[in-house]
Structure formats: structure tokens, C-alpha cells
Amino acid sequence: MLKVVTLLRLLLLAALFGGLPGVAQAREPRSLASIAFADLPPEAVQTLRLIRQGGPFPYPRKDGSIFGNFEKHLPLQPRGYYREYTVPTPGSRDRGARRIIAGEGRDGDVASL
């Protein structure tokens, strides 16, 4: 559980501060920073709750979809291992850019954090 929660923290921090989309591919893997659960924005906490309970998600066609990890910011895993979920951006009229990327978790289920 701690490993999955730590990974979620790292990914959320990277997404919140522009560390994932639009970044040039680095030759060497970069280390990701960590953020405490208590320091997450309320929208991220709500998204984690939705993941744990299996939805319903605000963007059902996108939330829970496969995250390709094409930039290789995450440890290499088979396709389908990572799923992406929207973290709403206050004031945005669309999905915004904030996401939580979750691995399979225990028993192959991202909800088993």
C-alpha cells in the first residue's frame, strides 16, 4: 500500500508542477519528488477517494483509461499496468492537465491502494 500511495504522490506532484506533459525526453531517468497526503489539494484527495471506491468518475470515458508512460517517467511495466484519473482543475472548463496515475495495486486492481 505504501508503495502505491508513494507513487501516486510522486505522480501527482509531477503533474501539478508540469513535470509530465510537454517535457523533453531526458536521457537518464529523473527522480521524482514526494508530497505528503495531507499536502495534496482537495481535488486530488477526492480523486483518490473515487479511485478507491471505483467511481463514479467525472470523465468516465477518460478516467481509468490506460496511461502509456511513453515519456518513461515511471518504472517500465507492461502496457495496461498504469491507469490515469482526472484531478479537476479549479476554474478550468475542461479536464485540465492534472492527473493521478495509478499502478495495478494489490491483486491487479488500482482501487486496492
C-alpha positions in Angstrom: 0.0 0.0 0.0 2.7 2.4 0.9 4.5 1.9 -2.4 1.3 2.7 -4.4 0.5 5.7 -2.3 4.1 7.0 -2.6 3.9 6.5 -6.4 0.6 8.4 -6.6 2.1 11.2 -4.6 5.1 11.4 -6.9 3.0 11.4 -10.0 0.5 14.0 -8.7 3.3 16.3 -7.7 4.9 15.9 -11.1 1.6 16.6 -12.9 0.7 19.5 -10.7 4.0 21.2 -11.4 4.3 20.4 -15.0 6.6 17.5 -14.7 4.8 15.2 -17.1 3.2 16.7 -20.2 5.3 18.6 -22.7 8.7 17.8 -21.1 11.6 17.0 -23.3 12.7 13.4 -23.0 15.7 13.1 -20.7 18.4 10.6 -21.5 18.7 9.5 -17.9 15.7 8.8 -15.6 14.9 11.7 -13.3 14.0 11.2 -9.7 10.5 12.4 -8.7 9.9 14.4 -5.5 7.4 13.3 -2.9 4.4 15.1 -1.4 2.6 14.1 1.8 -1.0 13.1 1.6 -2.0 15.9 3.9 -0.4 18.4 1.4 -2.5 17.2 -1.6 -5.1 19.7 -2.9 -8.6 18.7 -2.0 -9.4 17.8 -5.7 -6.6 15.2 -5.6 -7.9 13.7 -2.3 -11.4 13.4 -3.8 -10.0 11.7 -6.9 -8.1 9.2 -4.7 -11.4 8.5 -2.9 -13.1 7.9 -6.2 -10.4 5.5 -7.3 -10.7 3.6 -4.0 -14.5 3.2 -4.4 -14.4 2.5 -8.1 -16.1 5.7 -9.2 -18.2 7.3 -10.5 -15.7 9.5 -12.2 -16.3 12.9 -13.7 -14.9 11.9 -17.1 -15.9 8.2 -17.4 -14.6 7.9 -21.0 -11.1 9.0 -19.9 -10.8 8.2 -16.2 -9.4 4.7 -15.7 -8.0 4.6 -19.3 -4.6 3.2 -19.9 -1.7 5.6 -19.3 1.0 4.7 -21.9 4.1 6.0 -20.0 5.6 7.0 -23.3 7.9 9.5 -21.7 9.2 6.8 -19.4 9.0 8.9 -16.3 7.6 5.9 -14.4 9.2 2.5 -13.9 8.7 0.3 -17.0 5.8 -2.0 -16.7 3.7 -3.9 -19.3 1.1 -1.9 -21.2 -2.1 -1.6 -19.2 -0.4 -1.5 -15.8 -0.9 2.3 -15.3 -4.3 4.0 -15.4 -4.9 7.7 -15.4 -7.6 9.7 -13.5 -8.5 13.3 -13.8 -7.8 15.7 -10.9 -10.2 18.6 -11.6 -8.5 22.0 -12.1 -10.5 24.8 -10.4 -11.6 27.4 -13.0 -10.9 25.1 -15.9 -13.8 24.5 -18.4 -12.3 21.2 -19.5 -10.4 18.3 -17.8 -7.3 20.5 -17.2 -3.8 18.9 -17.0 -3.8 17.4 -13.5 -3.9 13.6 -13.3 -3.2 10.8 -10.9 -1.5 7.9 -12.5 -2.1 4.6 -10.6 -0.4 1.3 -11.0 -2.2 -2.0 -10.7 -2.0 -2.1 -6.9 -2.7 -5.3 -4.9 -4.4 -8.1 -6.8 -4.2 -6.2 -10.1 -6.8 -3.6 -9.1 -5.9 0.1 -8.9 -8.6 0.6 -6.2 -6.7 -1.7 -3.8 -4.3 1.1 -2.7 
